Amino acid sequence: MATDDIVEIEQASQLGGAQSAGLVETQSWTFSEPPLELDCGRSLSPVTQAYETYGELSPERDNAILIFHALSGDAHVAGYHTPEDHRPGWWDTMVGPGKAFDTNRYFVICANIIGGCKGSTGPASINPATGRPYGPDFPILTLSDMVRAQERLVTHLGIEKLLAVAGGSMGGMMALDWAVRYPERVAAVLAIATTARITAQSIAFNEVGRQAIMADPHWNEGDYYDGPSPESGLAVARMIGHITYLSDEQMHRKFGRRLQDRESLRYDFGTEFQVESYLRYQGNSFVRRFDANSYLLITKAIDYFDLANGHRSLVESLERARADFLVVSFTSDWLFPTEQAKELVRALQANGLLTTFLEISSNYGHDAFLLPNDELSAAVGGFLSHVQRRLRQNGGRA
Amino acid sequence: MSWISAPRETKRRLDYELISELVPQGSRVLDLGCGDGQLLSDLMTNRGCDVRGIEIDETHVRNCIQRGLPVYHGDMLEGLQHYRNGSFDLVILSQTLQQAADPARVIHAMLRVGERAIISFPNFGWWKTRLQLLLTGRMPRHRLLPYEWYNTPNVHLCTIRDFRILCRQEGLQVLHEIFVAPPARRVGPFLANWRAGLAIFELRDGRS
């Protein structure tokens, strides 16, 4: 993409621009009865979920799209909270008027996952039984638990059947979970830079991140809300994460072996290379906006996720699915590699489901799905508009 | 196995209308190397077919998505193996067989997932091809074979006779043969191996 194009897109996406979702407000909804029954055998109540919506729900209520965010995301998918905000929502490149998730046509919903720390019930929330933050008492969650909670929200919003569920990375896993859990309640699934189950390598990276947090003396077995939080551990976990989100090539291009703010080596353990500086910055800024217990919980939920759990094969696990699928991978994504996406596609096709698979050339690694990408926008926009057309032609059946 | 994606716009027009005529209403169709999806889109809209495509070129895949076609981005043998036996009434391979590393294997793979296969290919026995080689002493080049010998993706060119022999050897039953003289004139079976630049075969597994 030419620089001019990027400038143009950015202008259109600025607050007040033609393609900006504009000012949005995070809303909140709490349910307590019946409690949310969890995979671990415990239950959770009350459950609060922070969410945002964009666009208008059609009178037929047939244009709603639920977007699931990834590990560090939140309900704020697009637009701005205040006119002073420097940055829009995390998927602003994709969500807005005239964008791929076109808010002129679709009613877009995004909720913060439970277990998170951006307004939904999580380890930092007050446990009504004790009047103190849950901390270590917060139940271990699965992605399916998070999906079940969002189903309650969707029902609360008066939507029987979603036009689509969509997500990248962990969000894509949740979209897949929805597809088999509520097959009659979704017409299309967009699974981007994702997989039906992560590899041992990915579990390994998550585990190193968790160990970094738990090795921090401030962690205190998760009971730290009265004192200092395990910031250095969480920062290291985030640094490890960032390494996995970038491709080798992109790191080489972005930083190479260049030094940060100096001409020559200093021969000490300070920040010397640009890549070190970048990782430290990412780690340190992350701790200001994220809770370590949430990080532990969510990475564990990602590790647990396996669509084939309880089935003989991935193919069998998808037998219940009825939706049309768009699966997208990126060439340089080694965290959620193309081969895994293809494994998923094979299983979908074996079930006779209408499946489209696209592998986009990109140097940006796993992060590619969050960056402006014409190819991704065109695929998502084109796919959605055809699904909506088919759905309306067939009176509700895609 | 992989091959270079050839410019598809020009080569489609010749055969795709004739291929369409072989496709009954409402068939389940898989197009291998479906390009930008022109043929599939036509079959879906005009013949009410249930269509799927496989295409290796990213830009083509993008175009297919814009047409609302379910397409698999990747190599065709790899893309085929996902489907269960007999998933399709017809599997189409338009002017790509000659680019396959193992054409016989491709045909059998097609007939595993499909009841019948429609295969079109440039006929190397066409008089123009023969004459060019004979008179100029150089590798033939024309609209059906637009490449230089050193950059051609066509690694397994054959004549109509060659193809019939392959079908016999592999136990493939020929249901239809259509012969085309460029630009788009149908010719009869008489001296077809001389007169036709392009051949379209409809096959089924003769042993099943």
Chai-1 contact restraints between the chains, C-beta under 6 A:
chainA,res_idxA,chainB,res_idxB,connection_type,confidence,min_distance_angstrom,max_distance_angstrom,comment,restraint_id
A,R346,B,H82,contact,1.0,0.0,6.0,A-B,restraint_1
A,Q349,B,H82,contact,1.0,0.0,6.0,A-B,restraint_2
A,Q349,B,Y83,contact,1.0,0.0,6.0,A-B,restraint_3
A,A350,B,H82,contact,1.0,0.0,6.0,A-B,restraint_4
A,A350,B,R84,contact,1.0,0.0,6.0,A-B,restraint_5
A,L354,B,P70,contact,1.0,0.0,6.0,A-B,restraint_6
A,T355,B,P70,contact,1.0,0.0,6.0,A-B,restraint_7
A,T356,B,I65,contact,1.0,0.0,6.0,A-B,restraint_8
A,T356,B,P70,contact,1.0,0.0,6.0,A-B,restraint_9
A,T356,B,V71,contact,1.0,0.0,6.0,A-B,restraint_10
A,F357,B,Y72,contact,1.0,0.0,6.0,A-B,restraint_11
A,F357,B,H73,contact,1.0,0.0,6.0,A-B,restraint_12
A,L358,B,V61,contact,1.0,0.0,6.0,A-B,restraint_13
A,L358,B,H73,contact,1.0,0.0,6.0,A-B,restraint_14
A,E359,B,H73,contact,1.0,0.0,6.0,A-B,restraint_15
A,A378,B,R62,contact,1.0,0.0,6.0,A-B,restraint_16
A,A379,B,I65,contact,1.0,0.0,6.0,A-B,restraint_17
A,G382,B,I65,contact,1.0,0.0,6.0,A-B,restraint_18
A,G382,B,Q66,contact,1.0,0.0,6.0,A-B,restraint_19
A,F383,B,I65,contact,1.0,0.0,6.0,A-B,restraint_20
A,H386,B,G68,contact,1.0,0.0,6.0,A-B,restraint_21
